[in-house]
Amino acid sequence: MNESYDPVGPQANPWIAGLHPYEPGRPIEEVARELGIEDVAGIAKLASNENVLGPSPRAVAAMRDAADQMHLYPDGGAYYLRQKLASRLGVAPEQILMTHGSNEGIELLGHTFLQAGRRIVMSERAFVVYRLVANLFHAKVAAVPMAGFTHDLDAMADAIDPDTRLVFIANPNNPTGTMVDEAALDRFMDRVPSPVAVVIDEAYRELLPPERQPDTIKYVVEGRPVFLLRTFSKAYGLAGLRLGYAVSTPEGIGLLNRTRQPFNVNAMAQVAALAALDDDAFLARTRDLVQDGLAFLAERSTALGLNYVPSVANFMLIEVGQGREVFEALQRKKMIVRAMDGYGLPDHIRVTVGTREQNKQMMAALQDVLNARRK
Ligand SMILES: *Cc1c(COP(=O)(O)O)cnc(C)c1O
């Protein structure tokens, strides 16, 4: 960037220059350019918890059919998609807002509830975007220590003060892969003072077997101040389209709806999601692949003498020691994972579950890296 070009800096909101841009998982093409590798197919990206099976085939077919309609603006109200989700979830369409990824939902919550002098409560090792959005709106962050690698909901309830407007619970949590169960959520919800809104980010929910998915819709139906965030980026394999949604009371959704752009959700995403929602076979295959992969990563970690955090999502934290170095060494072996120093876990890497072949390559590469280091 050209440092001499700064005509507006002094006019900008004073806290903006101090914000830290989000560090995403590195794109395959970027790593290929850096390593001078032409064959991008040889690089495995296990860094962003994407679905390695690709998108649902039904979604792909629907997108092909819809390609020649892309000169038209989308339905800004996403009528059919909200109808379909509402009937599945047992809520009214007015209780659902489609968003440009669930990340946009987090930002719209910031627009709606946060400003200087207000505060969010989150877990110390939860999804970093909550913190980034709080910073964006100049709100304060209470980052509550975890109990082990799991959200400590009692400590989070204790951390709520009169300035607190939002409490964020990622369940299952990224980057730890752990979850709190429905009974723990019930207890927490009963403790939260009523003007504070609870955000339950369920990005990995659909990867859980249905009997382990907490019933969180009931909080919405009971009219509690709660926002559920869900996404098509993970189990449905549509991260590239950017589509998520929020579920809340009609009043809560009405507020968020005032803060969004008119066409925040694109037409291709709407078409793909409608088809993906009917693809139960794809979801089942995804769950099987993830279960299988987690078992393999756990078994190989143990064989290498490494601690890991047992996960219910599609990724796993592995304690390798000097995670950033291992991340870089793995990258030179064409395996892209995630360093965790940004989360205060400098000794861990986070590995997304890949295909069986990728998981094998990954753990073989990790073994090589660790052996080289021990020499
Ligand atoms: C991946 C992830 C999301 C999803 O973000 P999108 O914007 O929907 O792609 C949200 N929350 C958590 C905790 C995640 O890990």
The ligand as an SDF file (V2000), in Angstrom:
LIG
                    3D

 15 15  0  0  0  0  0  0  0  0999 V2000
  -17.5600  -20.8750    9.4840 C   0  0  0  0  0  0  0  0  0  0  0  0
  -18.2710  -20.1890   10.5820 C   0  0  0  0  0  0  0  0  0  0  0  0
  -19.3200  -19.3330   10.2970 C   0  0  0  0  0  0  0  0  0  0  0  0
  -19.8340  -19.2280    8.9040 C   0  0  0  0  0  0  0  0  0  0  0  0
  -19.5990  -18.0860    8.2930 O   0  0  0  0  0  0  0  0  0  0  0  0
  -20.3040  -17.7860    6.9090 P   0  0  0  0  0  0  0  0  0  0  0  0
  -20.2200  -16.3160    6.8550 O   0  0  0  0  0  0  0  0  0  0  0  0
  -21.7150  -18.2800    6.9900 O   0  0  0  0  0  0  0  0  0  0  0  0
  -19.5270  -18.4850    5.8520 O   0  0  0  0  0  0  0  0  0  0  0  0
  -19.9730  -18.7070   11.3360 C   0  0  0  0  0  0  0  0  0  0  0  0
  -19.6230  -18.9400   12.6030 N   0  0  0  0  0  0  0  0  0  0  0  0
  -18.6440  -19.7910   12.9070 C   0  0  0  0  0  0  0  0  0  0  0  0
  -18.3360  -20.0740   14.3240 C   0  0  0  0  0  0  0  0  0  0  0  0
  -17.9260  -20.4220   11.9060 C   0  0  0  0  0  0  0  0  0  0  0  0
  -16.9230  -21.2400   12.1980 O   0  0  0  0  0  0  0  0  0  0  0  0
  1  2  1  0
  2  3  1  0
  2 14  2  0
  3  4  1  0
  3 10  2  0
  4  5  1  0
  5  6  1  0
  6  7  2  0
  6  8  1  0
  6  9  1  0
 10 11  1  0
 11 12  2  0
 12 13  1  0
 12 14  1  0
 14 15  1  0
M  END
$$$$
